[in-house]
Structure formats: structure tokens, C-alpha cells
Amino acid sequence: MFGKGLITGLGVTLKHFFGKKSTFCYPEEKLPMTEHFRGGHLALEYKKCIACTLCAQACPNQALKLKVVVDANKKRYLSEYIYQMGRCLYCDLCVEACPTKALSWDKEYAISTWHKADMTHDVLTDEDRAYLKQAMAEAAANPKPPAAPRPKPAAAPEKPAETEPTEAKSVGNTVVKPSATEVTRKESPGQTANEAVPPARPPVEASASETEVSARE
């Protein structure tokens, strides 16, 4: 307390004591607010607004009431923007949610009033309403032609059915390999792979040694 902290505190005090004095005749003159001051009423740049209503959705107290109209070219405009200052938390979420940076604070800190009705403000000005009326009339006079339908993508060609390779079979001492007709044989329409009738096996020729043994007997 009596060390570095005391010297720092006295340094700030002496800096303001010998600094330039600024006197304002309030309420005729008002203090200038900093850039990051959050307060006053909401100011809307109407030509930047795209009527996405993200500001109203971001408000936790539902202090914003918006009405949207659509012109002949399906472009959205705001026809009403009501700001209820009595519900506002000055959390700045509406300003941060605006994708086009059309919302800001007017930095008016003297917002006290005698009546509750004075805490509800219409953000749109007469100039904004005139611009809306002109834009709606121009869109109705020059509507855009409907967009041509996109062509459907061509269907991919069907792949041929793959045949499962058959294994060689052994009968006695002789190995019988499947013929080409058995490998490429197709199933009939009324049969499945499990119900297909197996092909007849070709006769097996006996070897010479087996014939001699049978003749001796």
C-alpha cells in the first residue's frame, strides 16, 4: 500500500491535476462519447439492410419488432423497425449479429424520460420510407424474368452384372474345371442366385490304370 502502488496512484492524480481542464455547459453541450460506447438509440442505415431479421433473433429480451415486405423481384425490405428501449440490455448482440454492419448506436446518453410510451422508438425515418416506396415501384415496373430451369443430370449407365468365379471341382482322382459356358451362364428371370439349378456335371473318364485293374478282376 505504501510502496509502488501509492506512487502510481499519486502519479495519476498529479497528471489530471495539472492537465487541461474541460468544462461543458450541460445540457447545451454534451461530452463526446468514445467509439465503443454502447448506449442511446439504435441507428439504422436503411440502404445497407437486407432484412435478414438476425438482429431481432439475437435480442434476448425481444426488444426489436420488425416487419418485412417482398417486392416483385423477391427482394426483402423492412417496412417497420420498432425499438423498445425499456427492454434493451445494451448487450450489443444485435449490432454484432448484423452481417452488413447496418446497425449502430447514436451515442446519446441522455435518454431519461417522464413517460413509458416515450421509450418506444421507430427507427425508420421518412427518408427510409420514401426509398422503400420508390424501390417497390421500380421493382413492380421492371420485374425480372423467371430463371430458366436447370437441366437434369444424365443418368449414369448401368454396370453389367458381375458373375462370381466358380471353383474347380474334383471327382475321384480327376480334376474337372468349369467350362466357359458355366462361368458366363446367366440366371433365369424367375430364379435367384440361391435357387439357380446347377449345371450337369460332365462324365469323368477313368484312367488307364483303373481300367486294367477292373479287367483283371
C-alpha positions as CSV (number, residue, x, y, z in Angstrom):
1,M,0.0,0.0,0.0
2,F,2.8,2.4,0.8
3,G,5.2,1.3,-1.9
4,K,4.8,1.2,-5.7
5,G,1.0,1.3,-5.6
6,L,1.0,4.6,-3.7
7,I,3.4,6.2,-6.2
8,T,1.3,5.0,-9.1
9,G,-1.9,6.4,-7.7
10,L,-0.3,9.8,-6.9
11,G,1.1,9.9,-10.4
12,V,-2.4,9.6,-12.0
13,T,-3.8,12.2,-9.6
14,L,-1.0,14.7,-10.4
15,K,-1.4,14.1,-14.1
16,H,-5.1,15.1,-14.0
17,F,-4.5,17.9,-11.5
18,F,-2.1,19.7,-13.8
19,G,-3.8,18.6,-17.0
20,K,-6.0,20.7,-19.3
21,K,-9.4,21.5,-17.7
22,S,-12.5,20.9,-19.9
23,T,-15.8,22.5,-18.9
24,F,-19.1,21.8,-20.7
25,C,-22.3,23.7,-20.2
26,Y,-24.7,20.7,-20.0
27,P,-27.3,20.1,-21.4
28,E,-26.5,22.6,-24.2
29,E,-23.1,21.0,-24.6
30,K,-22.5,17.3,-24.2
31,L,-19.5,15.2,-23.6
32,P,-18.2,13.4,-26.7
33,M,-18.5,9.6,-26.4
34,T,-15.9,7.1,-27.4
35,E,-16.2,4.8,-30.4
36,H,-17.0,1.7,-28.4
37,F,-19.7,3.4,-26.2
38,R,-22.9,1.4,-26.1
39,G,-25.9,3.5,-25.4
40,G,-28.6,5.7,-26.7
41,H,-30.9,4.7,-29.6
42,L,-30.3,2.3,-32.4
43,A,-29.4,3.9,-35.7
44,L,-30.1,2.0,-39.0
45,E,-28.5,2.6,-42.4
46,Y,-31.5,1.5,-44.4
47,K,-29.8,1.0,-47.7
48,K,-27.3,-1.5,-46.2
49,C,-30.1,-3.5,-44.5
50,I,-31.0,-6.8,-46.3
51,A,-34.0,-7.6,-44.0
52,C,-32.5,-10.8,-42.6
53,T,-34.0,-10.2,-39.1
54,L,-30.9,-11.6,-37.4
55,C,-30.8,-8.6,-35.1
56,A,-34.3,-9.4,-33.7
57,Q,-33.4,-13.1,-33.4
58,A,-30.3,-12.3,-31.4
59,C,-32.0,-10.0,-28.9
60,P,-32.5,-11.9,-25.6
61,N,-35.3,-9.6,-24.4
62,Q,-37.2,-9.3,-27.7
63,A,-36.8,-5.5,-27.8
64,L,-37.0,-5.3,-31.6
65,K,-40.1,-5.8,-33.7
66,L,-39.6,-6.0,-37.4
67,K,-41.9,-6.3,-40.5
68,V,-40.6,-7.4,-43.8
69,V,-42.1,-6.9,-47.3
70,V,-41.0,-8.5,-50.6
71,D,-41.1,-6.7,-53.9
72,A,-41.9,-8.2,-57.4
73,N,-38.3,-9.4,-57.7
74,K,-38.4,-11.3,-54.4
75,K,-36.1,-8.8,-52.7
76,R,-36.7,-8.2,-49.0
77,Y,-37.2,-4.8,-47.4
78,L,-38.0,-3.6,-43.9
79,S,-41.3,-1.8,-43.6
80,E,-41.2,-1.3,-39.8
81,Y,-38.5,-1.3,-37.2
82,I,-39.6,-0.7,-33.6
83,Y,-37.0,-0.4,-30.9
84,Q,-38.3,-0.8,-27.3
85,M,-35.6,0.9,-25.2
86,G,-37.2,-0.2,-21.9
87,R,-36.4,-3.8,-22.6
88,C,-32.9,-3.2,-24.0
89,L,-29.9,-4.6,-22.1
90,Y,-27.4,-2.7,-24.3
91,C,-25.7,-6.1,-24.8
92,D,-24.7,-5.1,-28.4
93,L,-25.7,-8.6,-29.7
94,C,-28.0,-7.0,-32.3
95,V,-25.2,-4.9,-33.7
96,E,-22.8,-7.8,-33.7
97,A,-25.3,-10.1,-35.5
98,C,-25.9,-7.7,-38.4
99,P,-24.0,-9.2,-41.4
100,T,-23.9,-5.8,-43.3
101,K,-23.0,-3.6,-40.3
102,A,-26.1,-1.5,-40.8
103,L,-26.9,-1.1,-37.1
104,S,-25.0,1.2,-34.7
105,W,-25.6,3.3,-31.5
106,D,-26.2,7.0,-31.8
107,K,-24.2,7.5,-28.5
108,E,-27.0,9.6,-27.0
109,Y,-26.5,9.0,-23.2
110,A,-29.3,11.4,-22.0
111,I,-32.2,9.0,-22.5
112,S,-34.3,9.7,-19.4
113,T,-38.0,10.3,-19.9
114,W,-41.1,11.0,-18.0
115,H,-43.5,8.6,-19.8
116,K,-43.2,4.9,-20.7
117,A,-44.5,5.5,-24.2
118,D,-41.5,7.7,-25.0
119,M,-39.2,4.6,-24.6
120,T,-40.6,3.1,-27.8
121,H,-38.9,4.4,-30.9
122,D,-39.5,3.9,-34.7
123,V,-36.0,3.5,-36.2
124,L,-37.1,4.1,-39.8
125,T,-37.1,7.7,-40.9
126,D,-39.2,9.5,-43.5
127,E,-36.3,9.2,-46.0
128,D,-36.2,5.5,-45.5
129,R,-39.9,5.1,-46.2
130,A,-39.6,7.2,-49.3
131,Y,-36.7,5.0,-50.5
132,L,-38.8,1.8,-49.8
133,K,-41.8,3.2,-51.8
134,Q,-39.5,4.1,-54.7
135,A,-37.8,0.6,-54.7
136,M,-41.2,-1.2,-54.6
137,A,-42.5,0.9,-57.6
138,E,-39.3,0.3,-59.6
139,A,-39.5,-3.5,-59.0
140,A,-43.2,-3.6,-60.0
141,A,-42.4,-1.7,-63.2
142,N,-39.4,-3.8,-64.2
143,P,-39.8,-7.3,-62.9
144,K,-37.0,-9.8,-63.7
145,P,-37.8,-12.7,-66.0
146,P,-38.1,-16.1,-64.2
147,A,-34.9,-18.1,-64.2
148,A,-34.7,-21.0,-66.7
149,P,-34.9,-24.4,-65.1
150,R,-31.7,-26.2,-64.7
151,P,-31.2,-29.3,-66.9
152,K,-31.4,-32.6,-65.1
153,P,-28.1,-34.5,-65.0
154,A,-27.8,-37.5,-67.3
155,A,-28.3,-40.9,-65.6
156,A,-25.2,-42.9,-65.1
157,P,-25.0,-46.1,-67.3
158,E,-25.9,-49.3,-65.6
159,K,-23.0,-51.6,-64.8
160,P,-23.2,-55.2,-66.1
161,A,-23.9,-57.8,-63.5
162,E,-20.7,-59.4,-62.2
163,T,-20.5,-63.1,-62.2
164,E,-18.9,-64.9,-59.3
165,P,-16.0,-67.1,-60.3
166,T,-16.6,-70.8,-59.9
167,E,-14.1,-73.0,-58.3
168,A,-12.7,-76.2,-59.8
169,K,-14.2,-79.4,-58.7
170,S,-12.5,-82.7,-58.1
171,V,-14.1,-86.1,-58.8
172,G,-12.1,-89.0,-57.6
173,N,-8.5,-88.7,-58.9
174,T,-9.5,-86.4,-61.8
175,V,-9.9,-82.6,-61.5
176,V,-12.7,-81.2,-63.6
177,K,-12.5,-77.5,-64.5
178,P,-15.7,-75.5,-65.3
179,S,-16.3,-74.7,-68.9
180,A,-16.7,-71.2,-70.3
181,T,-20.4,-71.7,-70.7
182,E,-20.8,-72.4,-66.9
183,V,-18.9,-69.2,-66.0
184,T,-20.9,-66.9,-68.2
185,R,-24.2,-68.6,-67.6
186,K,-26.9,-66.2,-66.6
187,E,-29.7,-66.9,-64.2
188,S,-33.2,-67.2,-65.5
189,P,-35.7,-64.2,-64.6
190,G,-37.7,-66.4,-62.2
191,Q,-34.7,-67.7,-60.2
192,T,-32.4,-66.1,-57.8
193,A,-28.8,-66.8,-57.2
194,N,-29.6,-69.3,-54.4
195,E,-32.3,-71.0,-56.4
196,A,-30.4,-71.4,-59.7
197,V,-30.2,-75.1,-60.9
198,P,-26.5,-76.2,-61.0
199,P,-25.4,-77.5,-64.4
200,A,-25.0,-81.2,-65.1
201,R,-21.5,-82.4,-64.5
202,P,-19.7,-84.0,-67.5
203,P,-18.8,-87.7,-67.3
204,V,-15.4,-88.5,-65.8
205,E,-13.1,-90.6,-67.9
206,A,-11.4,-93.3,-65.9
207,S,-7.7,-93.6,-66.2
208,A,-5.8,-96.5,-67.8
209,S,-4.7,-97.9,-64.6
210,E,-8.2,-98.2,-63.2
211,T,-9.4,-100.0,-66.4
212,E,-6.6,-102.6,-66.2
213,V,-7.4,-103.3,-62.5
214,S,-11.1,-103.9,-63.3
215,A,-10.3,-106.1,-66.3
216,R,-8.0,-108.4,-64.2
217,E,-10.7,-108.8,-61.6
